[in-house]
Amino acid sequence: MRSLPNIEIFRTDVYDRAEADMIVERLHAAFTAYLANFDLHDCDRILRIESRSGEIAAAPVIKMMEEMGYEATLIYDV
C-alpha cells in the first residue's frame, strides 16, 4: 500500500513566473525530499510542497523564503 504524501500549502507574495521557478529550484536544492510548485493564478499565490518521505518542516521553508525576500505563510496542513 502506498503512503499518502505530506503536503503543506503556503500563501506567498510571489507574482512573477521566473521568480517562482528560481524559488522552486532553490527549494529543491535545499530540501531534496520535497517537491515544490507554485499556483500564481490563485489569489494567495500558493506555494505547495509535497513530501513522500516524511514530515515537512514549514519553519525552514518560511525562513528560506524570507531570506530570498519573499513572504510565505502556512495556510493549510494536510
N, CA, C and O atoms as CSV, one atom per row, in Angstrom:
chain,resi,resn,atom,element,x,y,z
A,1,MET,N,N,0.833,-1.177,0.000
A,1,MET,CA,C,0.000,0.000,0.000
A,1,MET,C,C,0.886,1.251,0.000
A,1,MET,O,O,1.828,1.347,0.787
A,2,ARG,N,N,0.587,2.190,-0.868
A,2,ARG,CA,C,1.352,3.432,-0.955
A,2,ARG,C,C,0.934,4.378,0.155
A,2,ARG,O,O,-0.244,4.472,0.499
A,3,SER,N,N,1.913,5.077,0.710
A,3,SER,CA,C,1.593,6.048,1.742
A,3,SER,C,C,1.191,7.370,1.088
A,3,SER,O,O,1.665,7.714,0.005
A,4,LEU,N,N,0.325,8.088,1.753
A,4,LEU,CA,C,-0.099,9.389,1.263
A,4,LEU,C,C,1.020,10.392,1.471
A,4,LEU,O,O,1.754,10.309,2.456
A,5,PRO,N,N,1.158,11.333,0.561
A,5,PRO,CA,C,2.209,12.337,0.733
A,5,PRO,C,C,1.842,13.328,1.834
A,5,PRO,O,O,0.666,13.560,2.113
A,6,ASN,N,N,2.847,13.893,2.438
A,6,ASN,CA,C,2.658,15.022,3.346
A,6,ASN,C,C,2.646,16.263,2.466
A,6,ASN,O,O,3.468,16.402,1.561
A,7,ILE,N,N,1.709,17.161,2.739
A,7,ILE,CA,C,1.567,18.373,1.928
A,7,ILE,C,C,1.414,19.576,2.843
A,7,ILE,O,O,0.691,19.535,3.838
A,8,GLU,N,N,2.106,20.640,2.488
A,8,GLU,CA,C,1.942,21.933,3.163
A,8,GLU,C,C,1.631,22.964,2.088
A,8,GLU,O,O,2.201,22.934,0.997
A,9,ILE,N,N,0.719,23.879,2.410
A,9,ILE,CA,C,0.310,24.938,1.493
A,9,ILE,C,C,0.638,26.279,2.138
A,9,ILE,O,O,0.286,26.533,3.290
A,10,PHE,N,N,1.324,27.135,1.372
A,10,PHE,CA,C,1.733,28.444,1.872
A,10,PHE,C,C,1.156,29.543,0.998
A,10,PHE,O,O,1.104,29.411,-0.225
A,11,ARG,N,N,0.719,30.637,1.631
A,11,ARG,CA,C,0.340,31.866,0.929
A,11,ARG,C,C,1.647,32.653,0.745
A,11,ARG,O,O,2.434,32.773,1.684
A,12,THR,N,N,1.879,33.186,-0.456
A,12,THR,CA,C,3.115,33.926,-0.712
A,12,THR,C,C,2.819,35.266,-1.372
A,12,THR,O,O,1.680,35.580,-1.718
A,13,ASP,N,N,3.883,36.040,-1.535
A,13,ASP,CA,C,3.793,37.298,-2.273
A,13,ASP,C,C,4.605,37.227,-3.568
A,13,ASP,O,O,5.120,38.241,-4.040
A,14,VAL,N,N,4.715,36.033,-4.136
A,14,VAL,CA,C,5.433,35.820,-5.399
A,14,VAL,C,C,4.444,36.018,-6.545
A,14,VAL,O,O,3.385,35.392,-6.571
A,15,TYR,N,N,4.793,36.894,-7.498
A,15,TYR,CA,C,3.892,37.190,-8.605
A,15,TYR,C,C,4.465,36.815,-9.961
A,15,TYR,O,O,3.712,36.627,-10.916
A,16,ASP,N,N,5.762,36.704,-10.061
A,16,ASP,CA,C,6.431,36.513,-11.336
A,16,ASP,C,C,6.810,35.045,-11.540
A,16,ASP,O,O,7.375,34.423,-10.640
A,17,ARG,N,N,6.502,34.485,-12.717
A,17,ARG,CA,C,6.792,33.071,-13.005
A,17,ARG,C,C,8.292,32.787,-12.947
A,17,ARG,O,O,8.693,31.745,-12.429
A,18,ALA,N,N,9.124,33.682,-13.462
A,18,ALA,CA,C,10.576,33.459,-13.431
A,18,ALA,C,C,11.074,33.410,-11.990
A,18,ALA,O,O,11.918,32.579,-11.654
A,19,GLU,N,N,10.558,34.294,-11.134
A,19,GLU,CA,C,10.923,34.263,-9.720
A,19,GLU,C,C,10.453,32.966,-9.077
A,19,GLU,O,O,11.192,32.357,-8.303
A,20,ALA,N,N,9.238,32.537,-9.386
A,20,ALA,CA,C,8.704,31.294,-8.830
A,20,ALA,C,C,9.568,30.109,-9.240
A,20,ALA,O,O,9.854,29.235,-8.421
A,21,ASP,N,N,9.984,30.074,-10.500
A,21,ASP,CA,C,10.836,28.984,-10.972
A,21,ASP,C,C,12.176,28.972,-10.246
A,21,ASP,O,O,12.677,27.907,-9.887
A,22,MET,N,N,12.762,30.154,-10.026
A,22,MET,CA,C,14.022,30.265,-9.293
A,22,MET,C,C,13.855,29.781,-7.851
A,22,MET,O,O,14.718,29.078,-7.324
A,23,ILE,N,N,12.764,30.153,-7.228
A,23,ILE,CA,C,12.495,29.738,-5.853
A,23,ILE,C,C,12.352,28.229,-5.775
A,23,ILE,O,O,12.914,27.602,-4.877
A,24,VAL,N,N,11.610,27.636,-6.702
A,24,VAL,CA,C,11.437,26.182,-6.720
A,24,VAL,C,C,12.788,25.488,-6.857
A,24,VAL,O,O,13.051,24.508,-6.160
A,25,GLU,N,N,13.647,25.985,-7.746
A,25,GLU,CA,C,14.986,25.395,-7.906
A,25,GLU,C,C,15.771,25.455,-6.600
A,25,GLU,O,O,16.409,24.476,-6.213
A,26,ARG,N,N,15.730,26.583,-5.929
A,26,ARG,CA,C,16.469,26.729,-4.672
A,26,ARG,C,C,15.881,25.859,-3.565
A,26,ARG,O,O,16.621,25.286,-2.765
A,27,LEU,N,N,14.554,25.761,-3.518
A,27,LEU,CA,C,13.924,24.888,-2.525
A,27,LEU,C,C,14.295,23.427,-2.775
A,27,LEU,O,O,14.594,22.693,-1.833
A,28,HIS,N,N,14.277,23.003,-4.039
A,28,HIS,CA,C,14.638,21.620,-4.366
A,28,HIS,C,C,16.095,21.335,-4.020
A,28,HIS,O,O,16.420,20.227,-3.592
A,29,ALA,N,N,16.970,22.310,-4.198
A,29,ALA,CA,C,18.381,22.125,-3.858
A,29,ALA,C,C,18.574,22.019,-2.348
A,29,ALA,O,O,19.391,21.227,-1.877
A,30,ALA,N,N,17.826,22.813,-1.596
A,30,ALA,CA,C,17.975,22.826,-0.140
A,30,ALA,C,C,17.234,21.681,0.547
A,30,ALA,O,O,17.694,21.155,1.560
A,31,PHE,N,N,16.091,21.301,-0.010
A,31,PHE,CA,C,15.241,20.271,0.581
A,31,PHE,C,C,14.997,19.186,-0.468
A,31,PHE,O,O,13.969,19.184,-1.146
A,32,THR,N,N,15.936,18.280,-0.591
A,32,THR,CA,C,15.914,17.312,-1.687
A,32,THR,C,C,14.745,16.328,-1.619
A,32,THR,O,O,14.412,15.714,-2.632
A,33,ALA,N,N,14.124,16.164,-0.473
A,33,ALA,CA,C,12.996,15.237,-0.347
A,33,ALA,C,C,11.657,15.898,-0.692
A,33,ALA,O,O,10.621,15.234,-0.695
A,34,TYR,N,N,11.678,17.197,-0.981
A,34,TYR,CA,C,10.446,17.932,-1.240
A,34,TYR,C,C,10.236,18.150,-2.731
A,34,TYR,O,O,11.188,18.295,-3.498
A,35,LEU,N,N,8.966,18.169,-3.123
A,35,LEU,CA,C,8.550,18.605,-4.454
A,35,LEU,C,C,7.748,19.888,-4.263
A,35,LEU,O,O,6.743,19.893,-3.552
A,36,ALA,N,N,8.181,20.958,-4.889
A,36,ALA,CA,C,7.533,22.255,-4.709
A,36,ALA,C,C,6.992,22.758,-6.036
A,36,ALA,O,O,7.562,22.498,-7.095
A,37,ASN,N,N,5.868,23.493,-5.960
A,37,ASN,CA,C,5.341,24.168,-7.137
A,37,ASN,C,C,4.480,25.347,-6.696
A,37,ASN,O,O,3.998,25.400,-5.564
A,38,PHE,N,N,4.299,26.282,-7.613
A,38,PHE,CA,C,3.502,27.473,-7.350
A,38,PHE,C,C,2.227,27.450,-8.177
A,38,PHE,O,O,2.205,26.932,-9.294
A,39,ASP,N,N,1.166,28.015,-7.617
A,39,ASP,CA,C,-0.049,28.344,-8.358
A,39,ASP,C,C,-0.189,29.862,-8.279
A,39,ASP,O,O,-0.788,30.395,-7.345
A,40,LEU,N,N,0.371,30.544,-9.267
A,40,LEU,CA,C,0.352,32.003,-9.261
A,40,LEU,C,C,-0.992,32.565,-9.719
A,40,LEU,O,O,-1.227,33.769,-9.615
A,41,HIS,N,N,-1.871,31.707,-10.224
A,41,HIS,CA,C,-3.206,32.153,-10.624
A,41,HIS,C,C,-4.144,32.235,-9.425
A,41,HIS,O,O,-5.165,32.921,-9.484
A,42,ASP,N,N,-3.811,31.551,-8.351
A,42,ASP,CA,C,-4.610,31.615,-7.123
A,42,ASP,C,C,-4.404,32.982,-6.473
A,42,ASP,O,O,-3.313,33.547,-6.549
A,43,CYS,N,N,-5.426,33.504,-5.847
A,43,CYS,CA,C,-5.317,34.830,-5.227
A,43,CYS,C,C,-4.288,34.868,-4.102
A,43,CYS,O,O,-3.792,35.941,-3.758
A,44,ASP,N,N,-3.958,33.708,-3.522
A,44,ASP,CA,C,-2.967,33.640,-2.454
A,44,ASP,C,C,-1.564,33.303,-2.953
A,44,ASP,O,O,-0.650,33.121,-2.148
A,45,ARG,N,N,-1.384,33.219,-4.270
A,45,ARG,CA,C,-0.065,32.907,-4.854
A,45,ARG,C,C,0.546,31.703,-4.155
A,45,ARG,O,O,1.614,31.795,-3.550
A,46,ILE,N,N,-0.135,30.590,-4.243
A,46,ILE,CA,C,0.133,29.377,-3.469
A,46,ILE,C,C,1.477,28.732,-3.793
A,46,ILE,O,O,1.835,28.550,-4.957
A,47,LEU,N,N,2.205,28.396,-2.745
A,47,LEU,CA,C,3.365,27.515,-2.830
A,47,LEU,C,C,2.937,26.202,-2.192
A,47,LEU,O,O,2.549,26.169,-1.025
A,48,ARG,N,N,3.008,25.128,-2.955
A,48,ARG,CA,C,2.617,23.803,-2.469
A,48,ARG,C,C,3.868,22.949,-2.381
A,48,ARG,O,O,4.628,22.835,-3.342
A,49,ILE,N,N,4.073,22.346,-1.207
A,49,ILE,CA,C,5.226,21.473,-1.010
A,49,ILE,C,C,4.714,20.103,-0.594
A,49,ILE,O,O,3.864,19.971,0.287
A,50,GLU,N,N,5.261,19.083,-1.257
A,50,GLU,CA,C,4.873,17.696,-1.002
A,50,GLU,C,C,6.113,16.894,-0.636
A,50,GLU,O,O,7.200,17.119,-1.167
A,51,SER,N,N,5.924,15.951,0.286
A,51,SER,CA,C,6.993,15.027,0.647
A,51,SER,C,C,6.393,13.656,0.870
A,51,SER,O,O,5.422,13.512,1.612
A,52,ARG,N,N,6.963,12.651,0.237
A,52,ARG,CA,C,6.537,11.273,0.466
A,52,ARG,C,C,7.455,10.580,1.467
A,52,ARG,O,O,7.225,9.426,1.829
A,53,SER,N,N,8.487,11.278,1.910
A,53,SER,CA,C,9.477,10.633,2.775
A,53,SER,C,C,9.508,11.196,4.194
A,53,SER,O,O,10.507,11.041,4.896
A,54,GLY,N,N,8.450,11.831,4.614
A,54,GLY,CA,C,8.399,12.333,5.981
A,54,GLY,C,C,7.691,13.665,6.075
A,54,GLY,O,O,7.184,14.207,5.092
A,55,GLU,N,N,7.675,14.166,7.282
A,55,GLU,CA,C,7.021,15.442,7.553
A,55,GLU,C,C,7.758,16.588,6.870
A,55,GLU,O,O,8.957,16.501,6.607
A,56,ILE,N,N,7.040,17.643,6.592
A,56,ILE,CA,C,7.606,18.851,6.006
A,56,ILE,C,C,7.844,19.852,7.131
A,56,ILE,O,O,6.945,20.154,7.915
A,57,ALA,N,N,9.056,20.353,7.193
A,57,ALA,CA,C,9.404,21.359,8.195
A,57,ALA,C,C,9.060,22.733,7.620
A,57,ALA,O,O,9.807,23.271,6.802
A,58,ALA,N,N,7.947,23.291,8.041
A,58,ALA,CA,C,7.470,24.560,7.485
A,58,ALA,C,C,8.375,25.730,7.853
A,58,ALA,O,O,8.617,26.603,7.020
A,59,ALA,N,N,8.878,25.762,9.082
A,59,ALA,CA,C,9.675,26.905,9.541
A,59,ALA,C,C,10.923,27.139,8.675
A,59,ALA,O,O,11.190,28.286,8.316
A,60,PRO,N,N,11.694,26.103,8.327
A,60,PRO,CA,C,12.853,26.349,7.461
A,60,PRO,C,C,12.470,26.825,6.056
A,60,PRO,O,O,13.204,27.602,5.446
A,61,VAL,N,N,11.339,26.370,5.547
A,61,VAL,CA,C,10.861,26.839,4.239
A,61,VAL,C,C,10.519,28.322,4.331
A,61,VAL,O,O,10.912,29.107,3.468
A,62,ILE,N,N,9.790,28.704,5.370
A,62,ILE,CA,C,9.419,30.114,5.563
A,62,ILE,C,C,10.668,30.967,5.724
A,62,ILE,O,O,10.754,32.050,5.146
A,63,LYS,N,N,11.636,30.494,6.500
A,63,LYS,CA,C,12.880,31.240,6.708
A,63,LYS,C,C,13.634,31.424,5.399
A,63,LYS,O,O,14.137,32.511,5.116
A,64,MET,N,N,13.713,30.363,4.598
A,64,MET,CA,C,14.405,30.463,3.319
A,64,MET,C,C,13.708,31.456,2.396
A,64,MET,O,O,14.371,32.238,1.715
A,65,MET,N,N,12.388,31.432,2.369
A,65,MET,CA,C,11.632,32.391,1.567
A,65,MET,C,C,11.934,33.822,2.021
A,65,MET,O,O,12.150,34.710,1.197
A,66,GLU,N,N,11.947,34.033,3.334
A,66,GLU,CA,C,12.244,35.364,3.865
A,66,GLU,C,C,13.656,35.803,3.495
A,66,GLU,O,O,13.878,36.970,3.172
A,67,GLU,N,N,14.612,34.876,3.540
A,67,GLU,CA,C,15.991,35.200,3.173
A,67,GLU,C,C,16.097,35.592,1.700
A,67,GLU,O,O,16.990,36.352,1.324
A,68,MET,N,N,15.196,35.082,0.868
A,68,MET,CA,C,15.174,35.440,-0.551
A,68,MET,C,C,14.352,36.706,-0.798
A,68,MET,O,O,14.277,37.185,-1.929
A,69,GLY,N,N,13.739,37.246,0.252
A,69,GLY,CA,C,12.987,38.490,0.127
A,69,GLY,C,C,11.495,38.326,-0.111
A,69,GLY,O,O,10.833,39.261,-0.560
A,70,TYR,N,N,10.963,37.153,0.183
A,70,TYR,CA,C,9.548,36.875,-0.038
A,70,TYR,C,C,8.857,36.485,1.262
A,70,TYR,O,O,9.496,36.030,2.211
A,71,GLU,N,N,7.554,36.670,1.286
A,71,GLU,CA,C,6.759,36.230,2.425
A,71,GLU,C,C,6.136,34.881,2.107
A,71,GLU,O,O,5.748,34.620,0.968
A,72,ALA,N,N,6.043,34.035,3.111
A,72,ALA,CA,C,5.339,32.759,2.992
A,72,ALA,C,C,4.678,32.487,4.332
A,72,ALA,O,O,5.327,32.535,5.377
A,73,THR,N,N,3.384,32.201,4.294
A,73,THR,CA,C,2.614,31.923,5.487
A,73,THR,C,C,1.908,30.589,5.315
A,73,THR,O,O,1.214,30.368,4.322
A,74,LEU,N,N,2.085,29.715,6.270
A,74,LEU,CA,C,1.426,28.414,6.221
A,74,LEU,C,C,-0.076,28.622,6.337
A,74,LEU,O,O,-0.547,29.249,7.286
A,75,ILE,N,N,-0.837,28.094,5.367
A,75,ILE,CA,C,-2.292,28.281,5.427
A,75,ILE,C,C,-3.041,26.969,5.461
A,75,ILE,O,O,-4.229,26.948,5.785
A,76,TYR,N,N,-2.367,25.855,5.129
A,76,TYR,CA,C,-3.085,24.601,5.110
A,76,TYR,C,C,-2.136,23.477,5.393
A,76,TYR,O,O,-1.067,23.390,4.789
A,77,ASP,N,N,-2.514,22.617,6.302
A,77,ASP,CA,C,-1.684,21.468,6.692
A,77,ASP,C,C,-2.475,20.208,6.403
A,77,ASP,O,O,-3.510,19.968,7.024
A,78,VAL,N,N,-1.999,19.402,5.466
A,78,VAL,CA,C,-2.704,18.165,5.105
A,78,VAL,C,C,-2.059,17.000,5.816
A,78,VAL,O,O,-2.494,15.860,5.655
